[in-house]
């Protein structure tokens, strides 16, 4: 490994923080405020250099947007002066130019993509960290620290999951709230089967909840459908398919989901 790449080496050995994606997203969201603050508070030569840099960035951004718009515009430009006289009723038909930014083909492709990734429950109520986590104070009697959290919602952990040492474990997922199977309904066949869970694809509330495997309403999970006999386009037996949770597992004591086909 080259010299001074200690951050990459540390990530390969120990992985990223559990809230790495959330911190990255917040940092990107703060960029606009930082740029505005610099534009208002910088003085002298620094202000001139910063203004020049922002000016060039805006020009480049406008050029990119214009290129994207021109790429989708169809039709050839109209001639300035026709060589032969044209009847008045044919003037509108000559050199048709479609100035639509998106053609019907692109629109249909987008509609197909949206239908492909549509889910039964498009919007769900978010879960706050105060509702999901319970603070646990640990340490000596005098110097107690409250940096540990107990997850109060149902979760999924893999079959080969091993808890970290107590000294380093920040998020505690209780054994009684761990789920391994889900009652999955096939929307076209109207059949409900209990299938083992393979993993948590996405929790809409927070990327941190996805890493912890929190199972809440609207979460996309991956289930093992090999027993259903489903096949892929190439004729092979499908192993894992996505499903969306449709109930509140903490209230019902079971996991109900709809298969995304």
C-alpha positions in Angstrom: 0.0 0.0 0.0 1.4 3.5 -0.9 2.5 5.8 1.9 0.0 8.0 3.8 -3.1 6.0 2.9 -3.8 5.2 6.5 -7.5 6.2 6.3 -8.1 3.6 3.5 -6.2 1.0 5.4 -8.2 1.6 8.6 -11.4 1.4 6.7 -10.4 -1.9 5.1 -9.5 -3.4 8.5 -12.2 -2.0 10.7 -14.9 -0.8 8.3 -16.8 2.6 8.4 -18.7 4.1 11.2 -22.3 3.1 11.5 -23.5 6.6 10.8 -21.0 7.2 8.0 -23.6 7.7 5.3 -25.7 10.0 7.5 -22.7 12.2 8.3 -21.7 12.3 4.6 -25.3 13.4 3.7 -25.4 16.1 6.4 -21.9 17.4 5.3 -23.1 17.6 1.7 -26.3 19.4 2.8 -24.1 22.0 4.7 -22.1 22.8 1.6 -24.6 25.4 0.4 -24.6 27.2 3.8 -20.8 27.2 3.9 -20.5 28.7 0.4 -23.0 31.4 1.3 -21.1 32.2 4.5 -17.8 32.5 2.6 -19.3 34.7 0.0 -20.7 37.1 2.7 -17.7 37.2 5.0 -14.5 36.9 2.9 -12.7 40.2 2.3 -10.0 41.5 0.0 -8.0 39.1 -2.3 -9.6 36.0 -0.9 -13.1 37.4 -1.7 -12.0 38.1 -5.3 -10.5 34.6 -5.8 -13.5 32.9 -4.3 -15.9 34.9 -6.5 -13.9 34.0 -9.6 -14.0 30.3 -8.6 -17.8 30.4 -8.0 -18.3 32.2 -11.3 -16.4 29.6 -13.3 -18.4 26.8 -11.5 -21.7 28.4 -12.4 -20.7 28.8 -16.0 -19.7 25.1 -16.2 -23.0 24.1 -14.6 -25.0 26.2 -17.0 -23.1 24.7 -20.0 -23.8 21.2 -18.7 -27.5 21.9 -18.3 -27.7 23.4 -21.8 -26.0 20.4 -23.3 -28.5 18.1 -21.6 -31.4 20.2 -22.9 -30.0 20.3 -26.5 -29.4 16.5 -26.5 -33.2 15.9 -26.0 -34.4 18.4 -28.6 -35.5 16.8 -31.8 -35.7 18.2 -35.4 -33.5 20.3 -37.7 -33.4 24.1 -37.6 -35.7 25.9 -40.1 -34.2 27.4 -43.2 -33.9 31.2 -43.2 -35.0 31.8 -46.8 -36.7 29.0 -48.9 -35.5 28.8 -52.5 -38.9 28.0 -54.0 -42.1 29.7 -53.0 -44.3 27.6 -50.6 -48.1 27.8 -50.4 -49.5 29.4 -47.2 -51.2 26.2 -46.1 -47.8 24.3 -46.2 -45.8 26.9 -44.2 -46.6 25.3 -40.9 -45.6 21.9 -42.1 -42.2 22.8 -43.5 -39.2 21.8 -41.3 -41.1 20.5 -38.2 -39.2 21.2 -35.1 -40.1 19.5 -31.8 -38.8 21.6 -28.9 -39.8 19.2 -26.2 -37.1 18.6 -23.7 -38.1 14.9 -23.4 -39.3 12.7 -26.3 -42.2 10.3 -25.9 -39.7 7.4 -25.9 -37.8 8.8 -22.9 -41.1 9.4 -21.1 -42.3 5.9 -21.7 -38.9 4.5 -20.4 -39.2 6.6 -17.3 -42.8 5.4 -16.8 -41.7 1.8 -17.1 -38.8 2.4 -14.7 -41.2 4.0 -12.2 -43.6 1.1 -12.5 -40.8 -1.4 -12.1 -39.6 0.1 -8.8 -43.1 1.1 -7.5 -43.9 -0.3 -4.0 -47.2 -1.0 -2.3 -46.6 1.6 0.4 -44.9 4.7 -1.2 -44.9 6.9 1.9 -44.5 6.0 5.5 -44.2 7.9 8.8 -40.6 8.4 9.8 -39.2 7.0 13.1 -37.2 9.4 15.3 -34.0 8.3 17.1 -35.6 9.1 20.4 -38.4 6.6 19.6 -36.1 3.9 18.3 -33.2 4.1 20.8 -33.2 3.8 24.6 -30.1 5.3 26.4 -28.2 2.9 28.6 -25.8 4.3 31.1 -22.7 2.2 31.8 -19.5 2.5 33.7 -18.5 3.0 37.3 -20.9 4.4 39.9 -19.5 7.9 39.8 -18.4 8.2 36.1 -21.4 6.8 34.3 -21.6 7.5 30.5 -24.7 7.3 28.3 -23.2 6.5 24.9 -24.8 3.0 24.5 -28.2 2.6 22.9 -30.7 -0.3 23.0 -32.8 -0.7 19.9 -36.5 -0.9 20.8 -37.9 -2.0 17.4 -37.7 -5.5 15.7 -34.5 -6.1 13.9 -32.8 -8.7 11.6 -29.3 -9.9 12.0 -27.6 -12.6 9.9 -27.2 -16.2 10.9 -23.4 -15.7 11.4 -23.8 -12.6 13.5 -21.6 -12.3 16.5 -21.9 -9.5 19.1 -19.0 -7.2 19.6 -17.2 -7.1 23.0 -19.3 -5.3 25.6 -16.8 -2.6 26.0 -17.1 -1.6 22.3 -20.7 -2.4 21.5 -22.7 0.9 21.0 -26.0 -0.4 19.6 -27.6 -3.4 21.4 -30.2 -5.4 19.5 -32.2 -7.6 22.0 -32.6 -11.3 21.2 -36.4 -11.2 21.8 -36.9 -8.6 19.0 -34.9 -10.4 16.3 -36.9 -11.8 13.4 -35.8 -14.6 11.0 -38.9 -15.2 8.9 -41.6 -13.2 7.3 -45.2 -13.9 6.0 -44.8 -12.9 2.4 -47.8 -12.5 0.1 -47.5 -13.0 -3.7 -49.7 -10.2 -5.2 -50.7 -12.0 -8.4 -51.1 -15.5 -7.0 -52.8 -14.3 -3.8 -50.8 -16.9 -1.8 -49.1 -16.2 1.6 -46.0 -18.2 2.5 -43.6 -18.0 5.4 -40.1 -17.3 4.0 -36.7 -16.8 5.6 -35.2 -13.3 5.5 -31.9 -12.8 3.7 -31.3 -9.2 4.6 -32.6 -5.7 4.9 -32.3 -3.7 1.6 -33.5 -0.3 2.7 -35.3 1.3 5.7 -36.9 4.6 4.4 -36.6 6.4 7.7 -32.8 6.5 8.1 -29.6 4.9 6.5 -28.4 4.0 10.0 -31.6 1.9 10.5 -30.7 0.0 7.3 -27.3 -0.9 8.7 -28.8 -2.0 12.0 -31.4 -4.1 10.2 -34.4 -2.3 11.8 -37.7 -3.8 10.5 -40.4 -1.1 10.4 -43.4 -0.5 8.2 -42.3 0.3 4.6 -38.9 -1.4 4.9 -37.6 -3.3 1.8 -36.3 -6.7 2.8 -34.8 -9.6 0.7 -36.5 -13.0 1.2 -35.5 -16.5 0.0 -38.1 -17.5 -2.7 -36.3 -20.7 -3.8 -39.2 -22.8 -2.4 -41.8 -21.0 -4.5 -40.3 -22.2 -7.8 -39.9 -18.8 -9.3 -37.6 -18.6 -12.3 -35.6 -15.7 -13.9 -35.8 -14.7 -17.5 -32.9 -17.1 -18.3 -34.8 -20.0 -16.8 -32.8 -20.3 -13.6 -34.5 -20.7 -10.2 -34.7 -17.3 -8.4 -33.0 -17.3 -5.0 -33.7 -13.9 -3.5 -36.5 -11.4 -4.2 -37.4 -8.1 -2.5 -40.5 -7.6 -0.5 -42.0 -4.6 1.5 -43.2 -4.8 5.0 -46.9 -3.8 5.3 -47.5 -4.0 9.0 -46.1 -2.7 12.3 -44.1 -5.7 13.6 -43.7 -4.3 17.1 -47.5 -4.2 17.5 -48.5 -7.5 15.8 -45.6 -9.8 16.9 -45.2 -11.0 13.3 -43.8 -9.8 10.0 -46.1 -9.4 7.0 -44.8 -8.4 3.6 -45.8 -8.1 -0.1 -43.5 -9.5 -2.7 -42.3 -7.0 -5.3 -42.7 -8.7 -8.7 
